[in-house]
Amino acid sequence: MRLSQILKLIPVSKATWWNGCKTGQFPKPYKLGPRITAWKTSDIYQCLQQFQLSRENKSG
């Protein structure tokens, strides 16, 4: 899954996403080529579930 697809699902900025990848908050990326970075779809959906749970806990 590419970054543009991820940011449609998880409402954060590019900078926030990359910082989260560096700190371990978000899944690690995989380099597919010199200018191509992607993430495993399963990792992103797991991250999305955690993101939704944390939002529910904050609001409820």
C-alpha positions, 0 to 999 in steps of 0.5 A: 500500500502506498502512502497516498492510499494510507493517508486517505484512511488515516487522517494524519499529515505526511510528516506525522506519518513518517515520524510515527514510522521512525518512532514505531507508532506506525508500521515500518515501510518497505523499499520496493525500489530507489523511489518506491516505498510501500507498506503491507496492507495487513499492517495498515489495517491493523494500524487503522483498527488501533487508531480507531480504538484510540479515538473511541477511547478518547471520546467515550 
